[in-house]
Amino acid sequence: MRSLSVSDTVQAARALLNEDAPVSQADVSALLTVAIKLYTALSAEPYGDDALAGLTVTPTEACTVATALLHSQSLSPFEFSVWFSSSGR
């Protein structure tokens, strides 16, 4: 079994958006987990203005994921605001 490059993996994930085949919530969560871990491990300046300059999601999509992540970690908006204010921004 060959290992996919990051580019191949991204293309395969994008292809899922165009397929009729069902994708389990567990698989979606696994993809998000890997993306989050890659971002936090490899971003030189994760809070910088250029960190996500190439991101192509809508504000609604960004807020949906951010809210889901806060809920999954049992964090309130207040706790997030404390984290946000202390991140050097």
N, C-alpha and C positions, 0 to 999 in steps of 0.2 A: 504494500500500500504506500503510495507516494504522499508526501506531505504537501499541502497547498501553500503557496506563497500568500503573503498578506493581501496582495492585489487580487489573487484568485479567490480568496476567501470573501473579500468585499464584493467582488462581482457575483459570486454565488449567492451571497446574502441579498444583493439587489435583485437578482433573478427571482427570488422568492416572492417579491412584491408583484411580479407579473404572472405568476403561476396560479393555477386553480387548486393545486394540491394543498391540503390543510397543513398548517405548521402548528405544532403544539405550543402552549404557553410556556412549557418547560424549555423548549428549544429557543424561543424568543428570549426568555430570561437568561439562558446560558450565553446567547450572543451578546446581550446587554452587559452581562457580568464581565465577559472577556473584553469588550470594548472599554468599559470603565476601568478595568485593571490595566489595560494598555495605556489609556490616557493618563492615569495617575502615575504610572511607572515611567513613562517615556516623555512626558511633556516637561520641557525645561522650565517653562513659566506658565503653569496651568491657569493662573488667574490673570494673565496678561491679555491685552486687547486683541493680540494677533493669535491667541491660542486656538480659537475656534473660528477664525476668519473664513475658512472654507466650508463651514457648516451650512447645509442647505435644507433646513427644516423650518417650518412655520413657527410663529410664536405659540400657537395653540399646541403644536406637537412638542415643543420645548417645555412648555408649562405642564403638559400631561405627564411627560417622563419625569420632570423634576418633582411634581407632586407625588407620583407613584414611588419614587425613590425616597422621598421624605417619609411617606407612610410606611414603606417597607422597613425603615430603620427606626420607626417610632419617634420621629423628630417632628416638632411643631414648627410653624413658621417663625415663632419667636426664637427658638434655638438656632434655626437656620440664619436668622438675621444677626445673631451674636457671632456665629461663625463667619458670615459674610463681612461683617464690620471689622473683624480681626484678621482678615486674610490679606491685609495690606492694600486693599483697593480704596 
